[in-house]
Amino acid sequence: MSTPARTAGKVPDADVPDPRRWMALIVASVATLMVVLDVSIVNIALPQAQSDLAMGDANRQWMITAYALAFGGLLLLGGRIADFAGRKRILVIGLLGFAAASMLGGLAPDPGTLFTARALQGAFAALLAPAALSLITVAFTDPNERAKAFGIFGAFQGGGGAVGLLLGGVLTEYAGWRWCMYVNVPIALTVALATRPFVRESRAAGNRHYDLPGTLLVTGGLVALVYGFTQAADGGGWTAPATVILLAAAVLLLTAFVLVERRTAHPLLPLRVVMERNRAGVFLANLLIGAGMFGMNLFMTYFLQVNLHYTPLQAGIAFLPFSAGIIATTTLGAPLVTRFGLKPLMVAGTALATAGLLWLTRLDSVSGYTGEVLPTQILVSVGVGLFFLAGPNVALSGVDPRDAGVASAALTTSQQIGAALGPALLNTLYLAAVTGYLDPRTPAGGEASRALQLQGFLHGYRIAFIVAGALLAAAVLALAVLVKTSKTPADAQPTAPVPTH
């Protein structure tokens, strides 16, 4: 007996409600939960992985950056592939690929293999995330049901970060960092098997057009930029020939990307989407916030586990207020948007997050969790939570229906690009600061040497947090200058949530 999805190879009528749509929602939500979870779980595992694989300080950020680069660089293309090749099919391919990449990462004998596995995870996440979100969109045609479905979907995503922190702590401490990779395998395979009975196929009509030149140019440009930052830290500074060549290549490739997008008939990122003033302000702020926030998390992980000697589990628990603050603010803050408006809330929230990051510049040898880390987590999480609450309403309201999907994906892409560039830049500046602090000083040896090293780390953290705070301050400026809207959610068109990390 054939199902509607299989009859004559046709996709079911989109106007007919899917009888298994609620189970399909759970499948799609768990699939993207894994993507969200994998970011926070890796943050906790990074110090142990660095020690186990003899990973250099200049290269360690690739464990985060490789994933974010591939995910952000390929997300727009992944959404188009899912629309035209079949969302269910691409979801399964993404899940199976994610499982294989996770297994490769867990078995990695050296940093290069691990970084490659992380990049592959990001590439397959760029397929499965938009496919899962699109499946929910087409499965729920009733507005009330769709709102409820997206609420459930958002709850999964919001809880993913907190689950990842706890799970990362438990696995790293009691099983080893490799299990932070292996844990994705049973999740991905189980969800892939569940798609067959519970998810029906759907695809967009029309001709298939994939902007491969645009994809190669933007991804190559971003990779060259991050490699340039890494080379500055590991190969002689900002004026070293290799650094200059890589940074120049990044500028050329990204400039070529813009030119290609202006001329191609089917652009990866239509420039009309990002050139609208309000939308441009939110996208730029989202990139800068992603850079500062992910950079903060990288160095806070090392401060907790290296300077404060927290175990991985203790570090995971210590990060929970950050996740809780974002979840609470985005869940309970809707009345604030109605009362104060979208732009004031975004500006005030980002300014609050900036103040929180700059709080960390007070770090010294007697700093602890309750005096420095916890206040920062509260201020930054509430601040970025307010931005996440209002930003999508500004960025995605008034979008032409033909651009709704690409605008949603671009919002996530801007954050992922920030997540790739921020840790790379801040890690480079951190290493320069530590080297500059330690080189003129001669330790006496033993405990004195270790104490001096920890002081050098603290100096590097402070520099990194100053720059991260400056990135968020730039986001405040971008919002204040570029965003002119006074709309409230009542004026904006409802849009689907976008998976974020």
C-alpha positions in Angstrom: 0.0 0.0 0.0 1.6 3.3 -1.1 1.5 6.5 0.8 0.8 9.9 -0.8 4.5 10.7 -0.7 5.3 7.7 -2.9 2.4 7.6 -5.3 3.8 8.1 -8.8 6.8 9.8 -7.2 4.8 12.9 -6.5 4.9 15.3 -3.6 1.6 15.4 -1.6 -0.6 18.4 -2.1 0.7 21.2 0.2 -2.9 22.2 1.1 -3.7 18.8 2.7 -2.6 18.8 6.4 0.0 16.2 7.1 -1.6 13.7 9.5 1.8 13.0 11.1 2.9 16.6 11.3 3.4 16.6 15.1 5.7 13.7 15.0 7.5 15.3 12.0 7.9 18.4 14.2 9.6 16.3 16.9 11.9 14.8 14.3 12.9 18.2 12.8 13.3 19.7 16.3 15.6 17.0 17.5 17.6 17.1 14.3 18.4 20.8 14.8 18.8 20.4 18.6 21.8 18.3 17.8 23.3 21.1 15.7 22.8 23.6 18.5 24.0 21.2 21.2 27.2 20.5 19.3 28.5 24.0 19.7 28.3 24.3 23.5 29.4 20.7 24.0 32.6 21.4 22.1 33.4 24.5 24.1 33.6 22.5 27.3 35.7 19.7 25.6 38.2 22.0 23.9 40.8 22.3 26.7 41.0 18.5 27.1 41.1 18.0 23.3 43.9 20.5 22.9 46.0 18.7 25.5 45.3 15.2 24.1 46.1 16.1 20.5 49.0 18.5 21.3 47.1 21.3 19.6 48.9 24.6 19.3 47.4 27.7 21.0 47.3 29.5 17.6 45.3 26.7 16.0 42.9 25.6 18.8 40.1 28.0 17.7 39.7 26.0 14.5 37.7 23.5 16.6 35.0 26.2 16.8 35.9 28.2 13.6 35.9 25.3 11.1 32.4 24.3 12.1 31.1 27.9 12.0 32.8 28.7 8.7 31.3 25.7 6.9 27.9 26.2 8.4 27.7 29.9 7.7 29.3 29.7 4.3 27.1 26.9 3.0 23.8 27.6 4.7 22.3 29.7 2.0 23.2 27.1 -0.6 22.0 24.3 1.7 18.6 25.9 1.9 18.2 26.1 -1.9 19.4 22.5 -2.3 16.8 21.3 0.3 14.0 23.3 -1.4 14.7 21.8 -4.9 16.1 18.4 -4.2 13.5 17.4 -1.6 13.6 18.5 2.1 13.1 15.1 3.6 15.9 13.6 1.4 18.3 16.4 2.2 17.4 16.1 5.9 18.4 12.4 5.9 21.6 13.1 3.9 22.5 15.8 6.4 21.9 13.6 9.4 23.9 10.7 8.0 26.7 13.0 7.0 26.7 14.6 10.4 27.0 11.2 12.0 29.9 10.2 9.8 31.7 13.5 10.4 31.2 13.1 14.2 32.6 9.6 14.1 35.6 10.9 12.2 36.1 13.6 14.8 35.9 11.2 17.7 38.6 9.0 16.1 40.8 11.9 15.1 44.5 11.1 15.7 45.7 14.7 15.2 44.3 18.3 15.1 44.1 18.4 11.3 41.7 15.4 11.2 39.6 16.9 14.0 39.4 20.3 12.3 38.4 18.6 9.0 35.7 16.6 10.8 34.4 19.8 12.4 34.2 21.5 8.9 32.3 18.5 7.6 29.9 18.7 10.5 29.3 22.3 9.6 28.7 21.5 6.0 26.1 18.8 6.7 24.5 21.0 9.4 24.1 23.6 6.5 22.0 21.0 4.8 19.9 19.6 7.6 19.1 22.8 9.5 17.2 24.6 6.7 15.7 21.3 5.5 14.3 20.7 9.0 12.9 24.3 9.4 11.3 24.1 5.9 9.6 20.8 6.7 7.9 22.4 9.7 6.9 25.4 7.6 5.2 23.2 4.9 3.7 20.7 7.4 1.8 23.3 9.4 -0.5 25.3 7.2 -2.9 26.5 9.9 -1.6 29.8 11.4 -2.4 28.8 15.0 -0.9 25.4 14.7 2.1 26.8 13.0 2.7 29.3 15.8 2.4 26.5 18.4 4.8 24.3 16.3 7.4 27.1 16.1 7.1 27.6 19.9 7.9 23.9 20.4 10.7 24.1 17.9 12.1 27.2 19.6 12.0 25.5 23.0 14.1 22.7 21.7 16.7 25.2 20.3 16.7 27.2 23.5 17.4 24.2 25.6 20.1 22.8 23.3 22.8 25.1 24.6 22.1 24.2 28.2 21.9 20.5 27.5 25.2 20.7 25.6 27.0 22.4 28.5 25.9 19.8 31.0 26.4 16.8 28.6 29.8 18.2 27.5 30.9 18.5 31.1 29.7 15.0 32.0 31.2 13.3 28.9 34.5 15.1 29.0 35.0 14.5 32.7 33.9 10.9 32.9 34.4 9.5 29.3 36.8 11.8 27.6 36.4 14.6 25.0 36.0 12.1 22.1 32.6 11.1 23.4 31.4 14.7 22.7 31.8 13.7 19.1 30.5 10.2 19.3 27.3 11.2 21.1 26.0 12.7 17.8 26.1 9.3 16.1 23.2 7.6 17.8 21.2 10.8 17.8 21.6 11.4 14.1 21.0 7.8 13.1 17.8 7.5 15.3 16.4 10.7 13.8 17.3 9.6 10.3 15.4 6.4 10.8 12.4 8.3 12.2 12.1 10.4 9.1 10.9 7.5 7.0 7.6 6.9 8.8 6.9 10.3 10.2 8.1 12.9 7.6 6.7 13.2 4.1 8.6 14.7 1.2 8.2 18.2 -0.1 10.0 20.4 -2.5 9.7 23.8 -4.2 8.5 24.2 -7.8 10.5 25.8 -10.5 13.9 25.5 -12.1 16.9 24.5 -10.0 19.6 27.2 -10.0 22.5 27.0 -7.6 25.0 29.8 -7.3 28.2 27.7 -7.0 30.6 30.6 -8.0 29.1 32.7 -5.2 29.3 29.9 -2.7 33.0 29.2 -3.6 33.9 32.9 -3.4 32.3 33.7 -0.1 33.5 30.5 1.6 37.0 30.9 0.2 37.2 34.5 1.2 36.1 33.7 4.8 38.6 30.8 5.0 41.4 33.0 3.8 40.5 35.7 6.3 40.5 33.2 9.3 43.7 31.6 8.0 45.2 35.1 7.9 44.3 35.7 11.5 45.8 32.3 12.4 49.0 33.0 10.5 49.4 36.3 12.2 49.4 34.5 15.5 51.6 31.6 14.4 53.8 32.8 11.6 55.4 36.1 12.3 52.8 38.7 13.0 50.5 40.9 10.9 53.2 42.0 8.5 54.5 38.5 7.6 54.2 37.8 3.9 51.9 34.8 4.4 49.6 36.9 6.6 49.5 39.7 4.1 48.9 37.4 1.1 46.0 35.6 2.9 44.3 38.8 4.0 44.7 40.3 0.6 43.2 37.1 -1.0 40.3 37.4 1.5 39.6 40.9 0.4 39.7 40.0 -3.3 37.5 36.9 -3.0 34.9 38.7 -0.9 34.9 41.7 -3.3 34.5 39.2 -6.2 31.6 37.6 -4.4 29.8 41.0 -4.2 30.4 41.6 -7.9 29.1 38.1 -8.8 26.0 38.5 -6.7 25.2 41.8 -8.5 25.3 40.2 -11.9 24.1 36.7 -11.6 20.5 35.9 -12.4 20.1 33.6 -9.4 22.3 34.9 -6.6 23.1 33.0 -3.5 22.4 36.2 -1.5 20.4 38.8 -3.4 22.0 42.2 -2.5 18.5 43.7 -2.2 18.1 41.6 0.9 21.1 43.0 2.7 21.0 46.6 1.3 17.7 47.6 2.9 18.8 49.9 5.8 17.1 48.4 8.8 18.0 44.9 7.7 21.6 45.8 7.0 21.9 47.2 10.6 20.5 44.1 12.2 22.7 41.8 10.0 25.8 43.7 10.8 25.0 43.9 14.5 24.2 40.1 14.5 27.7 39.4 13.0 29.5 41.6 15.5 27.5 40.2 18.5 28.3 36.6 17.3 32.0 37.5 17.1 32.1 39.0 20.6 29.9 36.4 22.2 31.6 33.3 20.8 35.0 34.9 21.5 34.0 35.5 25.1 32.9 31.9 25.5 36.2 30.6 24.2 38.3 32.5 26.7 35.9 32.1 29.6 36.2 28.3 29.1 40.0 28.5 29.5 39.7 30.9 32.5 37.4 28.5 34.3 39.4 25.3 33.6 42.9 26.6 33.6 43.0 29.6 36.0 40.2 28.5 38.4 41.0 24.8 38.0 37.3 23.9 37.4 36.6 20.4 36.1 34.8 20.1 32.8 31.5 19.3 34.6 32.0 22.3 36.9 32.7 24.5 33.9 29.6 23.3 32.2 27.5 24.0 35.2 29.1 27.4 35.6 28.0 28.4 32.1 24.3 27.5 32.7 23.3 31.1 33.9 24.3 32.3 30.4 21.9 29.9 28.7 19.2 30.5 31.3 19.5 34.2 30.9 19.0 34.1 27.1 16.1 31.6 27.4 14.3 33.6 30.1 14.7 36.9 28.3 13.5 35.7 24.9 10.7 33.8 26.5 9.4 36.4 29.0 10.5 39.7 27.3 7.8 40.0 24.6 5.9 42.7 26.6 9.0 44.8 26.6 9.1 44.9 22.8 5.5 46.1 22.7 6.1 48.7 25.4 9.5 50.2 24.3 9.6 49.3 20.6 12.1 47.3 18.5 15.0 49.7 18.0 15.3 50.9 21.6 15.2 47.4 22.9 18.0 46.2 20.5 20.2 49.2 21.3 19.7 49.0 25.1 20.2 45.2 25.1 23.4 45.3 23.1 24.7 48.2 25.3 24.0 46.0 28.3 25.9 43.1 26.8 28.8 45.4 26.0 29.0 46.5 29.6 28.9 42.9 30.7 31.8 42.0 28.5 33.9 45.0 29.6 33.3 43.8 33.2 35.7 41.0 32.5 38.5 43.4 32.0 38.7 43.5 35.8 40.2 40.0 35.8 43.2 39.5 38.1 44.8 36.8 40.1 42.2 36.9 42.9 39.2 37.0 40.5 36.6 34.3 40.9 33.4 33.1 39.5 30.9 35.1 41.5 32.7 38.4 41.3 33.5 38.5 37.6 32.1 35.5 35.6 28.6 35.4 36.9 27.8 39.1 36.6 29.1 39.0 33.0 27.0 36.0 32.1 23.9 37.7 33.5 24.5 41.1 31.8 25.5 39.6 28.4 22.8 36.9 28.3 20.0 39.4 29.1 21.5 41.9 26.7 21.8 39.6 23.7 18.5 38.0 24.6 16.8 41.4 24.1 18.6 41.7 20.8 17.5 38.2 19.7 14.0 39.1 20.8 13.7 42.2 18.7 16.3 41.7 15.9 14.5 39.1 13.8 11.3 41.2 13.8 13.2 44.1 12.2 15.3 42.0 9.8 12.5 39.8 8.5 9.6 42.2 8.4 8.6 43.6 5.1 10.6 41.0 3.2 9.4 40.2 -0.3 7.8 36.7 -0.2 10.4 35.5 -2.7 13.2 36.5 -0.4 11.7 35.3 2.9 13.7 32.1 3.0 17.0 33.6 2.0 16.5 36.5 4.5 16.0 34.1 7.3 19.0 32.1 6.4 21.1 35.3 6.0 20.2 36.2 9.6 21.7 32.9 10.8 24.6 33.1 8.4 25.6 36.6 9.7 25.8 35.2 13.3 27.8 32.1 12.1 30.3 34.3 10.2 30.8 36.3 13.4 31.2 33.0 15.3 34.0 32.0 12.9 35.8 35.4 12.7 35.5 36.4 16.4 37.4 33.5 18.0 40.0 33.6 15.3 40.7 37.3 15.7 40.6 37.3 19.5 42.8 34.2 19.8 45.4 36.0 17.6 45.3 39.1 19.8 45.3 37.0 22.9 48.5 35.1 21.9 50.2 38.4 21.0 49.3 39.8 24.4 50.5 36.8 26.3 53.8 36.7 24.4 54.3 40.4 24.9 53.7 40.0 28.6 56.0 37.0 29.2 58.9 37.7 26.9 60.5 40.5 28.9 60.0 38.7 32.2 62.3 35.9 33.5 60.6 33.6 36.0 62.6 32.1 38.9 61.3 28.6 38.1 58.9 26.2 39.8 55.8 27.7 41.3 57.0 31.2 40.3 57.1 30.2 36.7 53.6 28.8 36.8 52.3 31.9 38.6 53.9 34.1 35.9 52.3 32.1 33.2 48.9 32.4 34.7 49.4 36.1 35.0 50.2 36.1 31.3 47.0 34.3 30.5 45.0 36.8 32.5 46.6 39.6 30.6 45.7 37.9 27.3 42.1 37.3 28.5 41.8 41.0 29.4 42.9 42.1 25.9 40.6 39.6 24.3 37.6 40.8 26.4 38.4 44.5 25.6 38.3 43.8 21.9 35.1 41.6 22.3 33.5 44.5 24.1 34.6 46.8 21.3 32.9 44.5 18.8 29.6 44.8 20.8 30.0 48.5 21.1 30.3 48.6 17.3 27.1 46.7 17.1 25.4 49.3 19.3 26.6 52.0 16.9 25.4 50.0 13.8 21.9 49.7 15.3 21.8 53.3 16.4 22.9 54.7 13.0 21.4 52.3 10.5 18.1 51.1 12.0 15.3 53.6 11.6 12.3 51.4 12.2 9.7 52.2 14.9 7.7 49.1 14.2 6.4 46.8 16.8 5.7 43.1 16.3 2.1 44.0 15.5 3.3 45.8 12.4 5.7 43.2 11.3 5.0 40.1 9.3 5.3 36.8 11.3 8.3 34.8 10.4 9.7 31.4 11.3 12.5 31.2 13.9 16.0 30.6 12.6 18.2 28.0 14.2 21.0 29.8 16.1 23.9 28.7 18.3 
